[in-house]
Amino acid sequence: METLAKDSFAITLRPSQRAALESIAAARDTLAVLPTGSGKSAIYQVGGLASGGLTVVVSPLIALQRDQHQALAARRRVNGEPVRVATLNSTQRSGERRGALARLGQGELDFLMLGPEQLANVETHAALVKTPKAITLFSVDEAHLVSEWGHDFRPEYLRLRHLIDVLRRPPILALTATASPPVQADITRQLGMTNPRIVVADFDRPNISLTVRRTDPHAKEGDALLERTTAVIVSHPTPALVYAMSHARCEDLAERLNLSALKAGAYHAGMTARQRAQVQDRFFAGELDVVAATSAFGMGIDKADVRTVAHAGVPASLDDYYQEIGRAGRDGDPAHAVLIYDPRSLRIPRLFAAQSRIPDVKIRSVVRVLAEQPGQVSLETLVSAAGVSRPVAERVVAELEELGVLGVLDTDGQSCALFTGTPAAADSQLEAAGRRRQAVLGSRIDSMRHYAETTSCRRRELLGYFGEALPADCGNCDNDTVAAQFKAAPAKPPSRIGESPIAIPVSVEVGAAVTHPLWGTGTVLSEDDHELVVSFESVGYRHLTRATLANGLLTPA
């Protein structure tokens, strides 16, 4: 692997890349959770070429597919011949598509890049099944999209497991830049991974300072966020990204920043594709100091010299937050991540979480249609007969399959097999799953709130959420700066009352499995002298005082 990486790709492997490649070489399913810029693409490129067969890569971003296609086509195999790569996505001309399918059918490819919409394409399915070249690696880029707990769940990714099964289950490589332990578990479950190796590393970005700035509680929420965000951007270095919660707020921020002698542009889904492309191009060319954007901006974007990333409001989770602040300081120079915090803005992610729940009446409608069918039913028929949207039908079908009461989708991804359960039982289980999902989503918002309000080291809080322990305070966040100032101040005489806190002689290791009488089993993500962060399977994240150990509420599993 080392020689191939150097000779064919001119890179030296990092320990995290090497660990993932060793797992692939052993034909083991692998999930690599590595931050942007850590060389995730090199893992499937080196591993795929070393396997000697066909590597299928599913990637959601057209621009990223093109970049990776061009990069691979410029490489050479060990025998000196060029790497053979083709792409199938919805933007291709018919001639390009025919050429890619012909090369696939003749076994003339080393890599095939797929857009996610191809997972439901009958022609693509048939060509993959019939290709004479063995598929030796199936790679899923941006794998958090397969998880219902991921920050941008996409129902079409539910078809991945069925496609992998149809292709006789080649080794799976899942890649993502952000996935907390519950998301990791959901990815491996949704993809049907067998005994997967999970590689999580390199999450700490010590060059990014972490700061929270509160708004004026006496001002109107919108005005307060606008004023504080503008002040933050004006006082921090550019280029800068500002993430906002709505199209209107992006426009307001861009307008206000332009009045502050900065060159700013808005970027959101309400703009045309051409308008968004122009803003992006101007930002990359250095013609804009700031882009005020929704979360639509950034995935697959690599501008190394972004100096500041600010959030005008609270994201839905620390997964989202980490992904977005990771776009700062990729050149390794000092950068800043600033969260403008107004507790009132928490209502927005809570509203989105509530809207993501499938109403019970729609669940029952889908279940009834499935139960009344004597045989297979197409998804189109299911959508029409149940009176629901396709994403709702796909979600219910996927959950019924996971419960074991519905057969798998056909190879074309368009039909589901005979319903074998009872409607009442299926309704009950799906509704319970919906309540659990809401509890987990709520806990993720609570973790984001806790990060904003904590007085401890913010980096320890952030890394602990992803299951990484920081041995000491980082010294590069606002809370650590305040703590250092207090330590430097003259010491006060100790009081007679409460001179020393009572030590609780109970501890637990990070990564340990624990049990709570109400929430069941969980995993300890981080701990310090003040609290524990535990991820429970039933309710998500909980921040607990150490007294839960001392009083026996939290015990080893």
C-alpha positions as CSV (number, residue, x, y, z in Angstrom):
1,M,0.0,0.0,0.0
2,E,2.8,2.4,0.9
3,T,4.6,1.8,-2.4
4,L,1.4,2.1,-4.4
5,A,0.5,5.4,-2.6
6,K,3.9,6.9,-3.4
7,D,4.2,5.6,-7.0
8,S,0.7,6.1,-8.3
9,F,-0.6,8.9,-6.1
10,A,2.6,10.7,-4.9
11,I,1.4,10.7,-1.3
12,T,2.7,9.4,2.1
13,L,0.0,7.7,4.0
14,R,-1.2,9.1,7.4
15,P,-1.8,6.6,10.3
16,S,-5.5,7.0,9.9
17,Q,-5.4,6.3,6.1
18,R,-3.1,3.3,6.7
19,A,-5.5,1.8,9.3
20,A,-8.4,2.1,6.9
21,L,-6.4,0.6,4.0
22,E,-5.2,-2.3,6.2
23,S,-8.9,-3.1,6.9
24,I,-9.8,-2.9,3.2
25,A,-6.9,-5.1,2.3
26,A,-8.3,-7.7,4.7
27,A,-11.7,-7.5,2.8
28,R,-13.3,-6.0,5.9
29,D,-16.2,-3.5,5.8
30,T,-14.8,-0.2,7.0
31,L,-16.1,3.2,8.2
32,A,-13.6,6.0,8.1
33,V,-14.6,9.2,10.0
34,L,-11.9,11.7,9.1
35,P,-12.2,15.5,8.8
36,T,-12.1,17.3,5.5
37,G,-8.6,17.6,4.2
38,S,-7.3,14.4,5.8
39,G,-7.3,12.5,2.6
40,K,-10.4,10.4,2.7
41,S,-10.6,10.1,-1.1
42,A,-7.0,8.6,-1.2
43,I,-8.3,5.7,0.8
44,Y,-10.7,4.4,-1.8
45,Q,-8.3,5.4,-4.6
46,V,-5.3,3.5,-3.2
47,G,-7.4,0.6,-1.8
48,G,-9.4,0.3,-5.0
49,L,-6.4,0.2,-7.2
50,A,-4.7,-2.3,-4.9
51,S,-7.7,-4.6,-5.1
52,G,-7.3,-5.1,-8.8
53,G,-11.0,-5.1,-9.5
54,L,-13.7,-2.5,-10.1
55,T,-14.3,0.1,-7.4
56,V,-17.7,1.7,-7.3
57,V,-17.9,5.1,-5.7
58,V,-21.2,6.7,-4.8
59,S,-20.8,10.5,-4.3
60,P,-23.6,13.1,-4.0
61,L,-21.7,16.0,-5.5
62,I,-21.4,16.4,-9.2
63,A,-18.5,18.9,-8.9
64,L,-16.7,16.5,-6.6
65,Q,-17.3,13.6,-9.0
66,R,-15.7,15.5,-11.8
67,D,-12.7,16.5,-9.7
68,Q,-12.1,13.0,-8.6
69,H,-12.7,11.6,-12.1
70,Q,-10.0,14.0,-13.5
71,A,-7.6,13.2,-10.6
72,L,-7.9,9.5,-11.1
73,A,-7.7,9.7,-14.9
74,A,-4.3,11.4,-14.5
75,R,-2.9,8.5,-12.5
76,R,-1.2,5.3,-13.6
77,R,-1.5,1.8,-12.5
78,V,1.5,-0.2,-11.2
79,N,2.1,-1.6,-14.8
80,G,2.3,2.0,-16.1
81,E,-1.1,2.0,-17.9
82,P,-3.5,4.8,-17.1
83,V,-6.2,4.4,-14.5
84,R,-9.5,3.7,-16.2
85,V,-12.4,5.7,-14.8
86,A,-16.0,6.6,-15.9
87,T,-18.8,8.5,-14.3
88,L,-22.6,8.0,-14.4
89,N,-24.8,10.9,-13.2
90,S,-27.9,12.9,-14.2
91,T,-26.0,15.7,-15.9
92,Q,-24.3,13.6,-18.6
93,R,-25.2,13.8,-22.3
94,S,-26.6,10.6,-23.8
95,G,-23.3,9.9,-25.7
96,E,-21.2,10.2,-22.5
97,R,-23.6,7.9,-20.7
98,R,-23.6,5.3,-23.5
99,G,-19.8,5.3,-23.5
100,A,-19.6,4.8,-19.7
101,L,-22.1,2.0,-19.8
102,A,-20.2,0.3,-22.7
103,R,-16.9,0.4,-20.9
104,L,-18.6,-1.0,-17.8
105,G,-20.2,-3.8,-19.8
106,Q,-16.8,-4.7,-21.3
107,G,-15.0,-4.8,-18.0
108,E,-12.7,-1.9,-19.0
109,L,-13.0,0.2,-15.8
110,D,-11.0,0.4,-12.6
111,F,-13.3,3.0,-11.0
112,L,-17.0,4.0,-11.6
113,M,-18.3,7.2,-10.1
114,L,-22.0,7.2,-9.4
115,G,-24.4,9.9,-8.6
116,P,-27.0,8.9,-5.9
117,E,-29.9,9.2,-8.4
118,Q,-28.3,6.2,-10.3
119,L,-29.2,3.9,-7.4
120,A,-32.8,3.9,-8.7
121,N,-31.8,3.7,-12.4
122,V,-32.8,0.3,-13.9
123,E,-30.2,0.6,-16.7
124,T,-27.4,1.3,-14.2
125,H,-28.4,-1.6,-12.0
126,A,-28.4,-4.0,-14.9
127,A,-25.0,-2.9,-16.1
128,L,-23.5,-3.2,-12.7
129,V,-24.9,-6.7,-12.2
130,K,-23.7,-7.9,-15.7
131,T,-20.2,-6.3,-15.7
132,P,-17.6,-9.1,-16.3
133,K,-15.1,-7.4,-13.9
134,A,-15.4,-8.3,-10.3
135,I,-16.5,-5.4,-8.0
136,T,-13.9,-5.6,-5.3
137,L,-14.7,-2.4,-3.3
138,F,-18.0,-0.4,-2.9
139,S,-17.2,3.1,-1.5
140,V,-19.8,5.5,-0.2
141,D,-18.7,9.1,0.1
142,E,-20.4,11.6,2.5
143,A,-21.7,8.5,4.2
144,H,-23.5,10.4,6.9
145,L,-26.2,11.0,4.3
146,V,-27.4,7.4,4.8
147,S,-28.1,8.0,8.5
148,E,-31.4,9.4,9.8
149,W,-29.3,11.0,12.5
150,G,-26.9,12.6,10.0
151,H,-27.1,16.4,9.3
152,D,-28.6,16.0,5.8
153,F,-30.4,12.6,5.6
154,R,-31.2,11.7,2.0
155,P,-33.8,8.9,1.4
156,E,-32.3,7.8,-1.9
157,Y,-29.3,6.6,0.1
158,L,-31.6,3.9,1.6
159,R,-31.2,2.0,-1.7
160,L,-27.5,1.5,-1.2
161,R,-27.9,-1.6,1.0
162,H,-30.0,-3.3,-1.7
163,L,-27.6,-2.5,-4.5
164,I,-24.7,-3.8,-2.4
165,D,-26.6,-7.1,-1.8
166,V,-27.4,-7.4,-5.5
167,L,-23.7,-7.0,-6.3
168,R,-22.9,-10.0,-4.0
169,R,-21.7,-7.8,-1.2
170,P,-18.3,-6.6,-2.1
171,P,-16.3,-5.0,0.9
172,I,-17.8,-1.7,1.8
173,L,-15.9,1.5,2.5
174,A,-17.9,4.3,4.0
175,L,-16.3,7.8,4.3
176,T,-17.5,10.9,6.1
177,A,-16.0,14.0,7.7
178,T,-18.4,14.1,10.6
179,A,-20.3,11.3,12.4
180,S,-20.8,11.1,16.2
181,P,-21.2,7.6,17.7
182,P,-24.9,7.3,17.1
183,V,-24.5,8.4,13.4
184,Q,-21.6,5.9,13.1
185,A,-23.8,3.1,14.3
186,D,-26.6,4.1,12.0
187,I,-24.3,4.2,9.0
188,T,-23.0,0.7,9.6
189,R,-26.6,-0.6,10.3
190,Q,-28.2,1.1,7.2
191,L,-25.4,-0.2,4.9
192,G,-25.6,-3.7,6.4
193,M,-21.9,-3.8,7.3
194,T,-20.6,-7.0,8.7
195,N,-18.2,-6.7,11.7
196,P,-17.0,-3.3,10.5
197,R,-13.8,-1.6,11.5
198,I,-14.4,2.0,12.5
199,V,-11.5,4.4,12.1
200,V,-12.1,7.8,13.9
201,A,-9.2,10.2,14.0
202,D,-7.7,13.6,13.5
203,F,-10.8,15.5,14.7
204,D,-8.9,18.2,16.7
205,R,-8.2,21.4,14.7
206,P,-6.1,23.3,17.2
207,N,-5.5,26.2,14.9
208,I,-9.2,27.2,15.1
209,S,-10.1,29.2,18.1
210,L,-13.6,28.6,19.5
211,T,-15.7,31.4,20.8
212,V,-19.4,32.1,21.7
213,R,-20.8,35.6,21.7
214,R,-24.2,36.2,23.2
215,T,-26.7,38.7,21.7
216,D,-28.5,41.5,23.5
217,P,-31.4,39.8,25.3
218,H,-33.4,43.0,25.4
219,A,-33.4,43.5,21.6
220,K,-35.7,41.7,19.1
221,E,-34.2,38.3,18.2
222,G,-33.6,39.1,14.5
223,D,-32.1,42.5,15.2
224,A,-30.0,41.1,18.0
225,L,-28.5,38.4,15.8
226,L,-27.9,40.8,12.9
227,E,-26.2,43.4,15.1
228,R,-23.9,40.9,16.9
229,T,-23.0,39.0,13.8
230,T,-22.1,42.1,11.9
231,A,-19.9,43.3,14.8
232,V,-18.2,39.9,15.0
233,I,-17.4,39.8,11.3
234,V,-16.1,43.3,11.2
235,S,-13.7,42.6,14.1
236,H,-12.4,39.3,12.6
237,P,-10.2,38.5,9.7
238,T,-11.5,37.6,6.2
239,P,-12.2,35.7,4.0
240,A,-15.2,34.7,6.2
241,L,-18.3,32.5,6.0
242,V,-21.4,33.3,7.9
243,Y,-24.0,30.6,8.3
244,A,-27.6,31.7,8.9
245,M,-30.9,29.9,9.4
246,S,-33.0,31.4,6.6
247,H,-32.8,32.9,3.1
248,A,-34.0,36.3,4.4
249,R,-31.3,36.4,7.1
250,C,-28.6,35.6,4.6
251,E,-29.8,38.6,2.5
252,D,-30.0,40.9,5.5
253,L,-26.5,39.9,6.7
254,A,-25.0,40.4,3.2
255,E,-26.7,43.9,3.0
256,R,-25.5,44.9,6.4
257,L,-21.9,43.7,5.8
258,N,-21.8,45.6,2.5
259,L,-22.7,48.8,4.4
260,S,-19.8,48.1,6.8
261,A,-17.2,48.4,4.0
262,L,-16.9,44.7,3.3
263,K,-17.7,43.0,0.0
264,A,-20.4,40.4,0.9
265,G,-22.7,38.1,-1.0
266,A,-25.7,35.9,-0.1
267,Y,-25.9,32.2,-1.0
268,H,-29.0,30.1,-0.5
269,A,-31.4,27.7,-2.3
270,G,-33.8,30.6,-3.1
271,M,-31.3,31.9,-5.7
272,T,-30.8,30.5,-9.2
273,A,-28.0,28.0,-9.8
274,R,-26.3,30.7,-11.9
275,Q,-26.5,33.3,-9.1
276,R,-25.1,30.8,-6.6
277,A,-22.3,29.8,-9.0
278,Q,-21.4,33.5,-9.4
279,V,-21.2,34.1,-5.7
280,Q,-19.1,31.0,-5.2
281,D,-16.7,31.9,-8.0
282,R,-16.3,35.5,-6.7
283,F,-15.5,34.2,-3.2
284,F,-12.9,31.8,-4.6
285,A,-11.4,34.6,-6.7
286,G,-11.0,36.8,-3.7
287,E,-13.6,39.3,-5.0
288,L,-15.8,38.8,-1.9
289,D,-14.7,39.1,1.7
290,V,-17.8,37.3,3.1
291,V,-20.4,34.9,2.0
292,A,-23.6,34.8,4.1
293,A,-25.0,31.4,3.5
294,T,-27.4,28.6,4.6
295,S,-26.0,25.2,5.1
296,A,-26.3,24.6,1.4
297,F,-22.9,26.3,0.9
298,G,-19.7,24.4,1.7
299,M,-20.0,20.6,1.1
300,G,-17.2,19.7,-1.3
301,I,-15.9,23.3,-1.2
302,D,-12.1,23.6,-0.4
303,K,-11.0,27.2,0.0
304,A,-7.9,26.9,2.2
305,D,-7.6,30.5,3.5
306,V,-11.0,31.0,5.1
307,R,-10.0,32.8,8.3
308,T,-13.4,33.1,10.1
309,V,-16.6,31.0,10.2
310,A,-19.5,32.5,12.2
311,H,-22.9,31.1,12.9
312,A,-25.8,33.6,13.2
313,G,-27.9,31.3,15.3
314,V,-27.7,27.8,16.7
315,P,-27.3,24.8,14.3
316,A,-29.3,21.7,14.8
317,S,-26.4,19.7,16.2
318,L,-22.7,19.6,16.9
319,D,-22.4,17.4,13.8
320,D,-23.5,20.3,11.7
321,Y,-21.4,22.8,13.6
322,Y,-18.2,20.8,13.4
323,Q,-18.7,20.2,9.7
324,E,-19.1,23.9,9.0
325,I,-16.4,25.4,11.2
326,G,-14.0,22.8,9.6
327,R,-14.1,25.0,6.5
328,A,-11.9,27.5,8.4
329,G,-8.1,27.4,8.5
330,R,-7.5,24.5,6.2
331,D,-4.1,26.0,5.4
332,G,-3.1,25.4,9.0
333,D,-2.8,29.1,9.9
334,P,-4.8,30.6,12.8
335,A,-8.6,30.8,12.2
336,H,-11.7,31.6,14.2
337,A,-15.1,29.9,14.8
338,V,-17.6,32.1,16.4
339,L,-21.1,31.1,17.5
340,I,-23.5,34.0,17.9
341,Y,-25.8,32.7,20.5
342,D,-29.4,33.8,21.3
343,P,-31.3,31.1,23.3
344,R,-34.5,32.2,21.5
345,S,-33.0,30.9,18.2
346,L,-33.2,27.3,19.5
347,R,-36.8,27.3,18.5
348,I,-35.8,27.0,14.8
349,P,-33.9,23.7,15.0
350,R,-36.6,22.4,17.3
351,L,-39.2,23.3,14.7
352,F,-37.3,21.6,12.0
353,A,-36.9,18.5,14.2
354,A,-40.7,18.4,14.8
355,Q,-41.4,18.8,11.1
356,S,-39.2,15.8,10.3
357,R,-41.6,13.4,12.1
358,I,-43.9,11.4,9.8
359,P,-47.4,11.9,11.1
360,D,-49.1,8.8,12.5
361,V,-51.9,9.1,10.0
362,K,-49.4,8.8,7.0
363,I,-47.7,5.9,8.6
364,R,-51.0,4.1,9.0
365,S,-52.0,4.9,5.4
366,V,-48.8,3.4,4.0
367,V,-49.1,0.3,6.2
368,R,-52.7,-0.3,5.2
369,V,-51.9,-0.2,1.5
370,L,-49.0,-2.6,1.9
371,A,-51.1,-5.0,4.1
372,E,-53.9,-5.1,1.5
373,Q,-51.7,-6.0,-1.4
374,P,-51.7,-9.7,-2.4
375,G,-48.1,-9.5,-3.8
376,Q,-45.5,-7.0,-4.7
377,V,-46.4,-3.3,-5.0
378,S,-44.4,-0.6,-6.8
379,L,-43.4,2.5,-4.9
380,E,-45.3,4.6,-7.4
381,T,-48.5,2.7,-6.7
382,L,-47.8,2.9,-3.0
383,V,-47.3,6.7,-3.2
384,S,-50.6,7.1,-5.1
385,A,-52.7,4.7,-3.1
386,A,-51.5,6.0,0.3
387,G,-51.7,9.6,-0.7
388,V,-48.2,10.4,0.6
389,S,-45.0,11.8,-0.9
390,R,-42.3,9.5,-2.2
391,P,-39.8,10.3,0.6
392,V,-42.4,9.4,3.2
393,A,-43.2,6.1,1.4
394,E,-39.5,5.3,1.1
395,R,-38.9,6.0,4.8
396,V,-41.8,3.9,6.0
397,V,-40.8,1.0,3.7
398,A,-37.2,1.1,4.9
399,E,-38.3,1.1,8.6
400,L,-40.7,-1.8,7.9
401,E,-37.9,-3.7,6.3
402,E,-35.7,-3.1,9.3
403,L,-38.4,-4.4,11.5
404,G,-38.5,-7.6,9.4
405,V,-42.1,-7.4,8.3
406,L,-41.5,-6.3,4.7
407,G,-39.4,-7.9,2.0
408,V,-36.5,-6.1,0.4
409,L,-36.7,-3.7,-2.5
410,D,-36.3,-5.3,-6.0
411,T,-33.0,-4.9,-7.8
412,D,-34.4,-1.8,-9.6
413,G,-35.1,-0.2,-6.3
414,Q,-38.8,0.5,-7.2
415,S,-40.8,-2.3,-5.7
416,C,-41.3,-3.9,-2.3
417,A,-42.3,-7.5,-1.5
418,L,-45.2,-9.0,0.5
419,F,-46.1,-7.4,3.8
420,T,-45.9,-10.2,6.4
421,G,-46.8,-8.4,9.7
422,T,-50.0,-7.2,11.2
423,P,-51.0,-3.5,10.6
424,A,-51.6,-2.8,14.3
425,A,-48.2,-4.1,15.3
426,A,-46.4,-2.3,12.5
427,D,-48.2,1.0,13.3
428,S,-47.2,0.7,17.0
429,Q,-43.5,-0.1,16.2
430,L,-43.2,2.7,13.7
431,E,-44.8,5.2,15.9
432,A,-42.5,4.2,18.8
433,A,-39.5,4.6,16.4
434,G,-40.8,8.1,15.5
435,R,-40.9,9.1,19.2
436,R,-37.4,7.7,19.7
437,R,-36.2,9.7,16.7
438,Q,-37.7,12.9,18.1
439,A,-36.0,12.2,21.5
440,V,-32.6,11.8,19.8
441,L,-33.0,14.9,17.6
442,G,-34.0,16.8,20.7
443,S,-30.9,15.6,22.6
444,R,-28.7,16.8,19.7
445,I,-30.1,20.3,20.0
446,D,-29.6,20.1,23.7
447,S,-25.9,19.2,23.1
448,M,-25.6,22.2,20.9
449,R,-27.2,24.4,23.6
450,H,-24.8,22.9,26.2
451,Y,-21.8,23.8,24.0
452,A,-23.0,27.4,23.7
453,E,-23.6,27.7,27.5
454,T,-20.7,25.7,29.0
455,T,-18.1,27.4,31.0
456,S,-15.6,24.5,30.5
457,C,-13.2,24.1,27.6
458,R,-15.2,24.2,24.4
459,R,-12.8,22.0,22.5
460,R,-13.1,19.3,25.1
461,E,-16.9,19.6,24.8
462,L,-16.8,19.4,21.0
463,L,-14.4,16.5,20.7
464,G,-16.1,14.6,23.5
465,Y,-19.3,14.7,21.4
466,F,-17.5,12.7,18.7
467,G,-15.9,10.3,21.3
468,E,-12.4,11.8,21.3
469,A,-10.8,12.7,24.6
470,L,-8.7,15.8,25.0
471,P,-6.2,15.2,27.8
472,A,-6.1,18.9,28.9
473,D,-7.9,22.2,28.2
474,C,-7.0,23.5,24.7
475,G,-6.1,27.1,25.7
476,N,-7.5,28.3,22.4
477,C,-11.2,29.0,23.3
478,D,-12.9,31.9,25.1
479,N,-13.5,29.9,28.3
480,D,-9.9,28.8,28.6
481,T,-8.8,32.5,28.1
482,V,-11.1,33.6,30.9
483,A,-9.9,30.8,33.2
484,A,-6.3,31.7,32.5
485,Q,-7.1,35.3,33.5
486,F,-8.6,34.2,36.8
487,K,-5.6,32.0,37.5
488,A,-3.3,35.0,36.9
489,A,-5.2,37.2,39.3
490,P,-4.1,37.5,43.0
491,A,-5.3,34.6,45.0
492,K,-8.1,35.2,47.6
493,P,-8.0,33.8,51.1
494,P,-10.0,30.5,51.3
495,S,-13.3,30.7,53.0
496,R,-14.0,28.6,56.1
497,I,-17.1,27.1,54.5
498,G,-16.8,24.9,51.5
499,E,-13.0,25.3,51.2
500,S,-12.7,21.9,49.4
501,P,-15.3,20.2,47.3
502,I,-16.3,16.7,48.3
503,A,-14.5,14.3,46.0
504,I,-16.7,11.5,44.6
505,P,-14.4,8.4,44.5
506,V,-16.1,6.9,41.5
507,S,-14.9,7.0,37.9
508,V,-15.6,5.5,34.5
509,E,-13.5,5.3,31.4
510,V,-14.3,7.0,28.1
511,G,-15.8,4.4,25.8
512,A,-17.2,2.3,28.6
513,A,-20.7,0.8,28.2
514,V,-23.0,1.9,31.0
515,T,-26.7,1.3,32.0
516,H,-29.2,3.8,33.3
517,P,-32.5,2.6,34.8
518,L,-34.6,4.8,32.6
519,W,-32.6,5.2,29.4
520,G,-31.0,1.7,29.1
521,T,-27.6,1.1,27.7
522,G,-25.2,3.8,26.5
523,T,-21.6,4.7,25.8
524,V,-19.5,7.2,27.8
525,L,-18.2,9.8,25.3
526,S,-16.3,12.1,27.7
527,E,-15.9,12.8,31.3
528,D,-14.2,15.4,33.6
529,D,-14.4,16.5,37.2
530,H,-17.8,18.1,36.6
531,E,-19.8,15.9,34.3
532,L,-20.2,12.9,32.0
533,V,-21.5,12.9,28.4
534,V,-23.2,9.6,27.6
535,S,-24.8,8.6,24.3
536,F,-27.9,6.4,25.0
537,E,-29.4,4.2,22.3
538,S,-32.9,5.2,23.3
539,V,-32.7,9.0,24.0
540,G,-29.4,10.2,22.5
541,Y,-27.0,12.4,24.4
542,R,-27.2,13.2,28.1
543,H,-25.0,15.5,30.2
544,L,-24.9,14.0,33.7
545,T,-23.3,15.0,36.9
546,R,-20.8,12.7,38.5
547,A,-23.3,12.1,41.3
548,T,-25.1,9.7,38.9
549,L,-22.2,7.4,39.4
550,A,-21.9,7.9,43.2
551,N,-25.6,7.2,43.7
552,G,-25.7,4.1,41.5
553,L,-28.0,5.5,38.8
554,L,-25.3,4.8,36.2
555,T,-23.6,1.4,36.3
556,P,-21.3,-0.6,34.1
557,A,-23.2,-2.5,31.4
